[in-house]
């Protein structure tokens, strides 16, 4: 069955343009990358696979999925098809939310659900671990690139570098009883957590640009708010990094999460 992506009038072209740019970076890492689409009440969550064992998530408001199996909670298609559809919508005439515009529908091709088995990260239930300055992760990524230039080979970053635990993030004792989970729900007696951010996660976040510095215009729009930070959260199976330009998910060691 062919999957149809319908963009309604309120779907922001600026957001579509940004997600298409992220998809382009993902495809430069893996031309055969997949996109798993999970419908939400007011849009879609788009999960892109990467060759480094992490998934990248982008939220697209105002989008509707047609042609999905009624029993499925998500649909898998080729990331290239999603990128092309978003670029067409972003480049079409009109302004975000402009009056009188009609919806547009894009064919994403046949679903390939069997190529991405297992459950997606949950929408809720993540416990906040801590906030990390994005510049810390950008500096680690720069160091990885420099190391690769000096000692790397044509196959890319060495597995030893990718699997190395580069940044340790811990929650304070007792934080769970008074803090919140990453989705804003009370943490309800959650125990202190320790999360290790590996080279795979840093390389994925850096290569896809989700930890890039926020533009000055965005910072000016939110005076007094620190935007150049990454929120680290976790469940028993997933590690989640929230940056300004997207969210990265990685299976937690010893957990049940699986990625293609």
N, C-alpha and C positions, 0 to 999 in steps of 0.2 A: 504494500500500500504506500502511495506517495504521501509524504508529509508536507503540509502547507503551513507557511508562516505568514500570518495575517497581521499587518501593522495598522493599528487604528489611528485616528487623527491625533490622539494625545501622545503617541509614541515619539519621544524626543529624538530628532535627527542628530543632535549633538552627542547624545549617549550612544546611538547606533554607530556614529563615526568613531567614537573612542573604542567601542567593543570590536569593531572591524579592524582597528589598528592593533589591538591586542591579539586578535585571531591571526592577523598577518604575521606577528612575531612568533606565535605558536607554530604556525605552518612553516616558518623558516627553520624551526627546530625539528619538525617532523611533518613532511608534506602529506602524510596519511593520517594526521591527527583526527580525532573524533570529537563531536560535540554532543553532549547529552542534555536534553532540554526538559526541565521540570516546570510544569505550569504552576503559577501562583494566582491568587485571587485578582491581582492587578497587573500581571505580566508574566515574565519567564525568568528562571534562573538558568543560565547557560554554563555548563561545565565543560571545559576543554581538557582533553588528555594531553600529556606531554611525555617525552621519552625519558624523563628523569624520575618517573615514579610519583609525580605530584599531579594534582588537578587544579585548574585555574577556574574560578567562578566569576561570572559577570551577571548583573541584574539588568534586565531590559523591561522597563515599564511599558504598558500599552501594547503588548504583543500577545497574540492569541495563537494557539497551536491547533490546527485542523488535521484530521487524518491519523490521529493517535489512537492506539488500541484502548478501548474503554476500560480494560482491566489493568492497564499499565499506569504507573505513577510518573513515568518519564519516557522519552523517546530518544534514540541515538541516531545521529546522521553524520555525514562528513563535515568536518569543520570548514572546509573550503566552500561548501554550499552555503553555510551560515554567513561566512565572510562576504561572499558575493551578494547575498540578499541584503545584508546590512549596508554595504557600500551603495547599492542601488537606492535604498531608502534614504540614506544620508545625502546622496547626490541629487535626489529628486527635487522638483520645484516646491516652494512653499517654506514657511517658517514653523518652528515648533509650536504646536497648539494653535496654528492659524485657523480662522473660521472658514468653513465651506470646503475643506479638503475632504477627499474621499479616502476610504481605506485602500490599502494595497496588499496583494497577496503574492508570495514568492514560493516557488516550488523548491523544496530542499532535497528532492530525490527520495528514493526508497529507504525506509528505516533499516538500520543494521544493528538492531538491539542485541543480537548474540555476540557482538564484538566487544561489548562492555557489560559484563555480568556483575552481579553483586549489588548491594545497596549503596545509594548515594549518602553523603554525609547528612545527618539529620538537620532539619531546619532550626531546631532549638535544642537545649540541653547542654550547650557548651559552657564550661566554667572558665571565667576570666583568670588567666595566670598573671600577666603583667603587661605593661606597655614598654616598648623598646623604641628608642629614637631611630627613625628610618635611616639616618646617616650612618649609624653603626652597621646596619646590614649592607648599605651601599659601599662602605669602606671595605667590608669583608669580601664583597663581590669584586671590587677592584683588585684586591690582593689575589683573589683566585684567578682573575684574568691575567695578571702579571705573572703569576706562577706558571700558568699554562703557556704564556709566550716564551718563558725561559726554558721550560722542561717538558711541555706538552707535545703530543704527537698529532698526526692527522685524524686519529679516532676521537679527538675531543678531550675533555677533562678526564683525568685519570680516575678510575673507580675509587681508589684510596682517598682521593680528595673529596669526591662526591659523598662518600659514606662517612666522612669525618664529622664529628660533632663540634661545631664551630662556635655556637652561642648558647649558653645555658641560661634559661629563664625560670625563675622560681616564684611562687606565690608566697606571701608572708603567712606565717602560722596564724590561724584564726580568721584569715581574710574571707574565707567562704561563708562564715556565719553572718558577716555584716556586708559583704560585697554583693556583686551581681554576676550572673552568667553573662556571656557575651551578647546574648539576645535581649538582655534587660530583665530577665526573670530572677527572682530571689534565688540565691545559691543554696540556701537551706542546709547549712551544716556541712558544706563540702570540705573535704580535707585539703591541706596544702598540696600543691602540684609542682612537679619539676618537668620541664620540657627542654629537650635539646634540639636546637635548630641545626640541621645538617647541611652539608655542602650542596646536596640535591635541592633542598628548599631555597637556599640562598641563590643558587645558580638559576633556578626557575623564576624566582621573584625578580632577579636582576635582568635576566634576558627578556622577560615579558613586560618590564617597565612598571609593574604594580607598586614598586617602592620608589618611583621617581619623585623628585621634589614637587610639591604642589605649586601650580602657577601663582604668580603674585596676585592676579585678579581673584582667585579663589580665596587666598588668605585675606585679602582686603574685604571680601564678602563676609568673612567670619572673624572680625577683629577680636583679639583676646583669646582665641581658641587655637590650641596647638594641633595643627593638622599633619605635620611631618613626623608622624609616629606610626608604629605598627602595633596593633593589638594582638596579643598571643592568647589563644584560648584552646581548650582541649576537652575531649571526652575520653572514655576508656579506649576507644579505637581510632580517634582522629586527632590530629593537630591542625589548628586553624590560624592563619596569619591574615589579618585584615589590614590592607593598605589603603591609601587614598583612591587608587585606581583599580582595585579588585581584591579578591580573596583567594588565598592559596590553601589547599587541603593536602595533607600528607598522612598516610597510614601511620598509626602509632605502633612502635615496636611491641610485639606481644598481643596486639589487638586483632580484631576480626576484619578490619577494613581491607578492601582489595581494589586495585586500580588496574586498567588494561596496560 
